[in-house]
Amino acid sequence: MQNRLWMLDCDGVTSDFQDAAIKWHNMSYGTKHRREDITQFSLGKLWGCDQGEELRRLDEFYQTDHFDNILPISGALRGVDSIRLLGEYYRVMTLTARPENLRIKTNQWFQRHFPNRFEKIILSEAYGGNGGTHASKVEICLKERAYGIIEDSSVNAIAAHNVGIRSIVLDQPWNRRDELPGGVLRAREWEEVPELIAKYRD
């Protein structure tokens, strides 16, 4: 048994990004949203704006203390440690679609909350190169020879599954309505993730 590399998404998997974002939005824009109101992956759908405005507001959010002080998802630190304890071939990296201009803040956040846990923190925009072109998460997983991926995006999890990468979806309000194909597992909470990973023995 070799190379049990698991790619972990950041926002919605290790970082409670969405909770911090809606609290900031409520304070800044007078809304009264709750985390449970995010029933689609795009925050723009919740905020009632198009993608351009959504990105503008997120850029605004990135400059605030709300972003800098995002908390980890409950159980994530213990879960990551449990994955690494499954055996010497179990490895973890972070794979996030955050833009390249957040690299320093992202690295600082992981060092503060998950010190020395991840072999590498990959931002897909930089990985794609060519002036900020994103590489897809599937492309990156294949290049890094990832064994599995843990996502809050059902779309990314299913895309990985379709090319033979083991996939786990961490249950969140924005993915609960999504139907997952056989072979894509759902973890109701972080405590279930190491147990599901251990089921992949092939």
Secondary structure, DSSP 8 states (H G I E B T S, - for coil): ---EEEEE-SBTTTB-HHHHHHHHHHHHH-----GGG--SS-HHHHHT--HHHHHHHHHHHHTSHHHHT--B-TTHHHHHHHHHTT-TTEEEEEEE---GGGHHHHHHHHHHHSTT--S-EEEHHHHH-TTT----HHHHHHHTT-SEEEES-HHHHHHHHTTT-EEEEE--TTTTT----TTEEEESSGGGHHHHHHH---
